[in-house]
Amino acid sequence: MKSSNAPILLQLVLVCCFALAQNTPGKPESSTAEVVTPQLSEDQIRDLIRQAADRDIENDRKQHDYTYIQREEEHKLDGKGQVKSSESRTYEIMVLYEEQVRKLIAKNDRLLPDNDARKEDEKIQKIIEKGKNEREDNRRKRVEKQNKDREEARQFVREIADAYNFHFSAKENLDGHETSVIDADPRPGYEPHMKNARFLPKFRFRVWVDRAEKQWIKLDIQCIDTVSVGLFLVRVHRGSNIQIEQIQVNDEVWLPKHVALKLDARVALFKGLNIEENVTYHDYRKFRTDTKIVPVGEAQEQR
């Protein structure tokens, strides 16, 4: 999974193109939830979803203040669901000139050879030099586009609140947080307002929302009907699934902790794609403007 500027909740759409494998159809299950009589009306739940969506946009903005480590582990499966091959890549994620940049630092949990590491440093240095020499009018256009994309993201996640029927399912303590567990099923006959929202009826989801902070901390999204993207170039099959967890960082922002994806898809009507992927995020650090990128060779000389 590639690092993205889009809020995590937007994966409801991005799943169509990138999310990952076959899972038993049906609603997500929670083994530790306490089933209770519904305490929230559907309108109250809808408002709660909108509040969580707004916080999601704010989390995305604050995420650009942090560097972190992102490890991606991918398993390719055969027709029987057995692992054929596995591969992992670890990246350092940083923000340079208002944009997230990924620096590969390890493959299969082994640090890159010096030559490959040096190439990664050179790539970062080129981005830094490009940013230093960027014309002010180009920077202004880039920032304006980022703001426009964020506003479109806000509108999209708010449309989710209109596209689904919501059901209060249970109360559950999740990692020390008292949450409301809410199921969402596509609203019959719903007419999407935004272009990307046309995919929403193809998915159902369950969300865990912190009752005090109105912040979602876990999502379980399932594909319930075949999704075709790009004139049938990609077909995501029913049962594909994505689970996303967030963690509170520095008591100020909720950021990704773990993403588990399963994809059963076909590319260009020929190539089958059966994949499991796990992405973990850790070592969140506030990014400082005085942070200096030091090439591997120089770093070794300074030791």
N, C-alpha and C positions, 0 to 999 in steps of 0.2 A: 504494500500500500504506500503510495507516495504522499509525502507531506503536502498539505493543501491549506490555502487560506480560508477555505469554506468552513463554516461551523460544522461540528460533528453531526448535528441533526440533519444536515443536508445530505448525509450518506443515504437517506431514504431514496434520493434520486441517483446518486453516484453508484449505488449498488447495482443499478441496471447495467453499468458498463464495467465495473471493476470488482464488485463484491463476489464473495467466494463460496458451497458444494451441496451436495444433496443432503437433506435432512427430512425427517418424517414430518409430513404436512400436519398442520394443526396449530393451535395456539401455544405460545411458549408457556412452559411450566415453571413454577417456583416451589421448591420442596419445603421451604421454611416459612412460607407466608402464613399469616394468621387470617383465615377467611372470616369476614365480618359483614354485618349488614351495611349496605352502602351508606356513607356519611356525607357524600357530596352529590349534588344534582349534576346532570350533564352540562348545564350552563356553567356551573361552578368549576367543573373539570376543564371545560373548554377555556375558561379564563385562566386557570392554573397552567394549562399548556402554553398559552400565549405569554404568560409571565416567564415561564421556563425558557421559551424561545428567545425572548428579549435578553435574558441573562446569558444565553448561549452566544448571542452576537457579541455581548460585552466580553465574555470569556475569550472569544476569538481575537478580539482587539488586544486584550491584555497578554495573550499568549506570545505576541510579538515582542514582549519585553523579556522573554526567557530563551535561554539556550537549554538544550536537553539532548539525551541520547535516545535514539529510536532503533530498536532491533526488530527486524522482519524475518520470520521463519516460514518458509513455504514448503509444503508437502504435495507432490503430484501423486495422484491416486490412479490405480487401474480400474477396470470395469467392475471389479468386485469390492472396490473401496479400500484395497490394500495399498500401502505406501510404496511407490515405485522409486522415488528419489526425493531427497531433502536438501535444502540449501538455506543458509541464513546470511543476512547482511546487516551490519551495524553502522549507523550513521550518527554523526554529530549534527544537530540542527541548530543553525544560528540565523540571526536576522541582520542583513546587511542592506543599508539604504532602504528600509521599510519593506524588504522582501525576505521571505524565508529561503535559506540556502542549505542544501544537504551536502555534507562532506563524508564520503565513505571512509571508515576507519578500520573495518574488520570484515572478513569473509569467513563464514563457518567458525566464528568465534576465535579466529586467529588474526592478529594484527597484520595489516598489509605489509608486503615487502617494502623496503626503503624506497625503491624506484617508483612503485605504485603510490606510495604515500606522498612522495615528492610531487607527483603529478596532481594529486588531489590538492596539495597546498598551492601549487601554481594556478590551478583552476580558481581557487578562492581568491588568490591575489589578483587575478585578472578581473574578477567581479568587483573587488575593492577599487582597483584603478579605474574601471569603467564608471563606478559610482562617484569617485572623486572628480572625474572630468565631465560628468553629466551636466548638460545645459539646464538652466533653471526652468525654462519653458517646458522641456521634456520631463523634468521631475514633477512639475505642477500637473501636467497631463496624466502622468503615471499615478500620482496620488489621487487625482480626481476620479480616475478609473477604479482605483481601489475602493474609494468611498462609494462610488456607484454600485460596485459589485456587492459591497456590504449591505447597502440599502435593498438591493434586489434579494439578497439572502434573507434579510429581515422580512420582506414581503412574502417570500416563499415559505419560511417556517411558520409564519402566521397563517398562511393558507392551509397548512396542515390541520390547524384547529377547526377549519370549516369543512375539511374533506373527510373527516372521520366521525363515526359514532363512538363515544367513549363510555366505558363502564368501570366503575370503581370495583376492584377485585378483592383487595386485601390491604392490611397493614403489615409491614415487615421491617424488622431491624436489619439494616444492611451496612456492614462495616461500622457499626456504632451510630448509624443515622436512622431515625424513625422516618419511614417512607410510606407514601401512598402508592400502591401498585395499581396501575391503570391499564386496561386493555383498550386497544383502538382497532376498529374494523371499518373498512371503507364504507362510506355513506352511499347507499344505492341511488343512482341517478344523479350523482354529483357532477356538475360541469366545472372543470378547472378554469381558473382565470389566467394562470401563467402557463407558458408553453411546457416547462419541465414538469409541471404538476400533473400532466396527463398520465404519468407513471404511477401516481399515488394509489389508484384503485387496485394496482397489482400487488400491494404490500399490506400486511397487517403488522402491528407491533404492540409490545408491552413496554411500559416505561415505569421506572421507579423514581418518584419525585420526593426530595427531602421536604418533610411537612413544615419545617420551620423556615427554611431558606428559599423555598419555592424553586429549587434547583434540581434538574434531573441528574441522577448519578449512574443510571444504568439504562441501556436500551437493548431490546431483543427484537430484531426486525426479521420477518419472514416473507419470502416471495410466495404468493399464493396463486399466481397465474404466469404463464410464459410471457416474458418481456422481450420485445424485438426492438433493437436499436440500430439506426442507420441502415434502413432498407434491408433488414434481415442480416446485416453483417455480423451482428452479435445477437444471440438468443439466450437469455438467462432463463433457466428452467425453474418450474415450481419446486419449492423446497429449499432453494438457496437461502442462506441465513447469515446474518451479521449480528454479533453481540458486542456492545461497546460499554466500557466502564470508565468513569472519571474519578479523579481524586482531588481533594482540596489542597492547594499549595499556598503556603505563606498566609493562610487565613484571608486571602484576597481574591483568589481565582480558582476555578475548577478546570483542570486540564486532563487530557487523555491519560489513562493508566494502562488499559489493555483493550485490544480489538481482536476478536476471533471471527474469522470469515470462512464460509464454506460456499463454494461455487460449483454448480453444475450447469455448464453452458456449452454452446457451440459457436464457433467463430467461422464466418463466411460459409455457413451451411455444411462445412466439411470437417473441420478440426474440432474434436471434442475437447472440453476443458473441464477437468475434475480436480479441484484444488482445495486444500485446506491451508489457511494462513493465520499465523498468530503474530501480532505486533505488540510489543511492550515499550513503555515510555518510562524513563527514570532520570535521576540526576538533574532535576529542574534547577536552574540557576538564573538569577536576575542578570540580564545582559547589561554590561557597562559600556558606555560609549568610548572608554579608554582601553577597551580590550584589544590586544594586539595579536594578530595571527602570525605565529612563528613557524617557519618551515622546519621539517623534521631534522634536517642536517644541522641547522642553527641551534635547535633545542638540545641536540645531543652534545654540541660543543659547549653549551652553557652549564651542563651538569657538572 
